Amino acid sequence: MPKQQVKSTDEILTILCEAIKSTLDATTGTSLHYSSTFIRTNKTCLRPEIGCFVLFEGGFAGLVAMNFSADAALEIYTKYNLNMGMPEEDLAKHHTSNEVADAMGELMNQCVGKFRQMLKANVGVGVNQTQPKMVALNQAMKLTLEADLERPQYRRVEFKTEGQKFFYLEITLEKVEFIYKAPDNVSVSSQGEESSSSDSDNNESPEEFMKKLGL
């Protein structure tokens, strides 16, 4: 019998966290960490000082937000551009600059793109995403989806940069379970037997075939 496997909301969130970590590690040339404890909440918000968000739909629907302090955003922006070879003196010095907004939006786009790739590889389900939006703000802003999600799940995860600056992932996701079965292993010998049997059947004369049918 094929073995049944199930992936739930928190396992999908783990895939997202790994996608964010691997993307930011590669683009900034540093090592980020995320908490192994997922916080269950009752809403998803954009929070000061920089919030980025993106919607996705397809196999399931959801909303992803990433909230950065000014220091965390500037550290990631600076490491990202230095890693690409940009001179430090040419970099923006304030988190509200357009350069920081563009960089954070591009990085979130890469993170979600990596998540989609990993999701397809691990679960076999695809989703589409909107273009990430970034906003600088000084107070929290609650985000809601127009579409009514069945049993929405809310989670928050803490991330930490190499420079010990914190930022947070928040997600709204409809409650889903991906149930799939691993394929049976078919031995070479059994395939050979099936092939041999099939060949012998195919080589039967019309008279032999009719005889098998009792005619």
SULPENOR-V409974 format. One record per backbone hydrogen bond with DSSP energy under -1.0 kcal/mol. CO is the residue of the C=O (numbers start at 0). NH is the residue of the N-H. Records with the same first field share a line. If there is no record, write none. Layout:
BEGIN
CO=NH, NH
END
This chain:
BEGIN
2=181
4=179
6=177
7=11
8=12
9=13
10=14
11=15
12=16
13=17
14=18
15=19
16=20
17=21
18=22
19=23
20=24
21=25
22=26
23=27
24=28
32=159
38=155
43=142
45=140
48=136
49=67
50=134
51=65
52=132
53=63
54=129
55=61
56=127
60=173
61=55
62=171
63=53
64=169
65=51
66=167
67=49
68=72
69=73
70=74
71=75
72=76
73=77
74=78
75=79
76=80
77=81
78=82
80=85
81=84
86=89
87=90
93=96
96=100
97=101
98=102
99=103
100=104
101=105
102=106
103=107
104=108
105=109
106=110
107=111
108=112
109=113
110=114
111=115
112=116
113=117
114=118
115=119
116=120
117=121
118=122, 123
125=58
127=56
132=52
134=50
140=45
149=174
152=172
153=40
154=170
155=38
156=168
157=34
158=166
159=32
160=163
164=160
166=158
167=66
168=156
169=64
170=154
171=62
172=152
177=6
179=4
186=190
187=191
188=192
189=193
190=194
191=195
192=196
193=197
194=198
195=199
196=200
197=201
198=202
200=203
204=208
205=209
206=210
207=211
208=212
209=214
210=213
END
